[in-house]
Amino acid sequence: MKVQHATLTILSDNRAREPFGVEHGFAVLLRFEPEEGSPFTLLFDTGRGTLLANAAHAGVDPKDIQYLVLSHGHYDHTDSITDVLEASPGVVVCASRTVDIAHYSTRTGEIRDISLSPRSRTALACLPPERKILFDDRVSLDASGARPVTGSGASGPVSLAGNIPRLHPLEGPSPILYADHQGIFPDIVPDEIVLWFNTPRGLVILTGCCHAGFINTCEYVCKLARADTIRAVVGGFHLIGSGRERLESIREYMID
């Protein structure tokens, strides 16, 4: 099933023009008009705190949001979970079953916790079962309001998937991310999920940080969607500091 029309509105980012606020965070609102079925609205990540103010400036009513998708459990993508849950009383949260695992970073020179905040953990834990979909494999979303189909049978206009295989030799774990406070074990961010939808002009892929790698993510989505044409890839790619060889491989992949 294809999406006939989609609108993407960035509500949290580190660059914006006034009156929109900026922050180290990410959130994007998506409005879908499928070829079949009713339109629906989805929020992908929440950023850290500018979301609701930016939504007001953009003319977005949080009550219209039907789904909140969490790309992974880093604080800069999830710190406004409680704001969304309070402003969107009917929203259904979609995330990996392991979204609450520990994540650490040495980006500032010291190892620090970049996981879900205690407040966000509590908010998710207290959410009733009918308002959260925690999954490992794949989920399909539409406007029906019914609980989405999971697994290989998912076939709605918008899909989510986790467990992205890391197959490309140049797309390994980040050297500054760790799964433990001692900084011993590299963090492969196993809770990362990717969103995609098919349009008449090809696939559109949305990623929060692309921790699994740009090529790995695109190849996995194309395999699941049984498609060979990508119209656009939107989101964070985490390529700052990447070596020339890796950047060149991605450039060639985009051209091909």
C-alpha positions in Angstrom: 0.0 0.0 0.0 1.4 3.4 -1.0 1.2 6.8 0.6 -0.2 9.3 -1.9 0.9 12.4 -0.1 3.0 13.1 3.0 4.0 16.3 4.8 7.1 16.4 7.1 7.4 19.3 9.6 10.6 19.5 11.7 9.7 20.4 15.3 13.1 19.9 17.0 16.5 20.6 15.5 19.8 22.4 16.1 19.0 25.0 13.4 15.9 27.0 12.9 14.7 30.5 12.1 12.8 32.7 14.6 10.4 32.3 16.2 11.3 28.6 16.3 13.5 27.4 19.1 16.7 25.4 18.6 18.2 22.6 20.6 20.4 19.6 20.4 17.5 17.3 19.6 15.3 15.9 16.9 11.6 15.5 16.2 9.5 15.5 13.1 5.8 15.5 12.5 4.4 13.5 9.6 0.9 13.8 8.1 0.0 10.9 5.8 -2.6 10.6 3.1 -2.6 6.9 2.0 -4.0 5.7 -1.3 -6.5 3.7 0.7 -7.9 4.6 4.1 -8.0 7.8 6.1 -5.2 10.3 6.7 -3.3 10.1 10.0 -0.6 12.0 11.9 2.6 10.6 13.5 5.3 12.2 15.6 8.8 10.7 15.1 10.9 11.4 18.2 10.3 14.3 20.7 13.5 16.3 21.0 14.4 17.8 24.4 12.0 20.6 25.1 11.2 22.9 22.2 8.6 20.6 20.7 5.3 22.1 22.0 6.4 25.7 21.5 7.6 25.0 17.9 4.4 23.0 17.3 2.4 26.1 18.2 4.4 28.3 15.9 3.9 25.7 13.1 0.2 25.6 13.7 0.3 22.0 14.9 -2.3 20.8 17.4 -0.8 18.0 19.5 -4.2 16.5 20.0 -4.1 15.4 16.3 -1.1 13.2 16.8 -2.1 9.5 16.7 1.3 7.8 17.1 4.5 8.7 18.8 7.4 6.7 17.4 10.7 6.6 19.3 13.7 6.0 17.0 15.9 4.9 19.9 16.4 5.6 23.6 18.8 8.6 23.5 17.8 11.6 25.6 18.0 14.1 22.8 15.3 12.2 20.9 13.0 11.4 24.0 13.2 14.1 26.7 9.8 15.5 25.7 7.9 12.3 26.0 6.0 13.5 29.0 5.1 16.7 27.2 3.7 14.8 24.3 1.7 12.3 26.5 0.1 15.2 28.4 -0.7 17.3 25.3 -1.8 14.3 23.2 -4.0 12.2 25.5 -4.9 9.5 22.9 -1.4 9.0 21.4 0.0 5.5 21.0 3.7 5.1 21.6 5.7 2.8 19.3 9.2 1.8 20.3 11.7 -1.1 20.5 11.2 -3.4 23.5 14.7 -2.4 24.5 14.2 1.3 24.3 15.0 1.7 28.0 18.4 0.1 27.9 21.5 2.0 29.0 23.5 4.2 26.6 26.7 6.1 27.3 28.8 8.6 25.4 32.3 10.0 25.6 31.7 12.9 23.2 32.4 15.5 25.9 35.6 13.8 27.0 33.9 12.2 30.0 31.6 9.1 29.9 28.1 10.2 30.6 24.6 8.6 30.6 22.6 9.5 27.4 19.8 7.1 28.0 16.1 7.8 28.6 15.7 10.2 31.6 14.1 8.8 34.8 11.1 11.0 34.0 10.7 9.5 30.5 11.2 5.9 31.8 8.5 6.5 34.4 6.1 8.0 31.8 6.5 5.0 29.5 6.2 2.4 32.3 3.0 4.0 33.6 1.4 4.1 30.1 -1.4 1.6 29.8 -0.8 -1.4 27.5 -3.3 -0.2 25.0 -1.3 3.0 24.4 2.1 1.5 23.7 3.4 -0.9 21.1 6.8 -2.4 22.0 8.3 -4.6 19.4 11.4 -6.4 18.1 10.6 -7.1 14.4 8.3 -5.0 12.3 5.1 -3.0 12.8 2.6 -1.5 10.3 0.6 1.6 11.0 -2.5 3.1 9.6 -5.4 5.4 10.7 -7.8 2.6 11.8 -7.0 2.9 15.4 -6.7 -0.8 15.7 -3.6 -2.4 17.1 -1.1 -2.6 14.2 0.0 -5.9 12.7 3.4 -7.0 13.7 6.0 -9.2 12.1 6.4 -10.2 8.5 2.7 -9.8 7.9 2.8 -6.1 8.4 1.5 -4.3 5.3 0.0 -0.9 6.2 1.0 2.4 4.5 3.7 3.1 7.1 6.2 0.6 8.5 8.7 0.4 11.3 11.4 -2.1 11.8 14.2 -2.9 14.3 17.1 -5.3 14.4 18.8 -3.6 11.5 21.7 -5.9 10.3 25.2 -4.4 10.4 26.6 -5.9 7.2 28.7 -3.2 5.6 32.4 -3.4 6.6 32.7 0.4 7.1 29.6 0.9 9.2 30.6 -0.4 12.6 29.7 1.0 16.0 30.6 4.6 16.9 33.9 4.9 18.8 32.3 7.3 21.3 29.2 5.2 22.3 29.3 2.5 24.9 26.8 0.1 26.4 28.3 0.3 29.9 29.5 3.0 32.3 33.1 1.7 32.3 33.4 2.3 28.5 34.3 -1.3 27.7 31.6 -2.5 25.4 30.8 -0.6 22.2 27.1 0.3 21.9 25.4 -1.0 18.7 22.2 0.8 19.8 20.1 -2.4 19.5 16.9 -0.4 20.2 17.2 1.7 17.0 14.2 1.5 14.6 13.6 2.9 11.2 10.4 4.2 9.6 9.5 4.0 5.9 6.7 4.5 3.5 6.3 3.8 -0.2 5.2 6.6 -2.6 4.4 6.5 -6.4 8.0 7.9 -6.8 9.8 5.4 -4.5 10.6 4.8 -0.9 11.0 7.5 1.8 13.1 6.4 4.7 13.1 8.3 8.1 15.8 7.6 10.7 16.6 9.3 14.0 20.4 8.9 14.0 21.2 6.0 11.6 23.4 4.4 14.2 23.3 1.1 12.2 24.8 2.9 9.2 23.3 4.7 6.2 23.9 1.8 3.7 22.9 -0.9 6.2 19.7 0.9 6.9 18.8 1.6 3.3 19.6 -1.9 2.2 17.5 -3.4 5.0 14.5 -1.2 4.3 14.7 -2.0 0.5 14.8 -5.7 1.4 11.7 -5.6 3.7 9.8 -3.3 1.3 10.8 -5.3 -1.7 11.7 -2.1 -3.5 14.8 -0.9 -5.4 14.1 2.8 -5.7 14.6 5.2 -2.8 13.1 8.6 -3.2 14.5 10.2 -0.1 16.2 9.5 3.2 15.4 12.0 6.0 16.9 12.4 9.5 20.2 12.2 11.3 23.1 10.2 9.8 25.9 10.6 12.4 28.6 11.0 9.8 30.7 13.8 11.5 34.1 12.4 12.1 33.7 9.5 9.6 36.7 8.6 7.5 37.0 9.5 3.9 36.6 5.9 2.8 33.2 5.6 4.5 32.0 8.9 3.2 33.0 7.9 -0.3 31.2 4.6 -0.1 28.0 6.4 0.9 28.4 8.9 -1.9 28.8 6.1 -4.4 25.8 4.3 -2.9 23.6 7.5 -3.3 24.7 7.9 -6.9 24.0 4.3 -7.8 
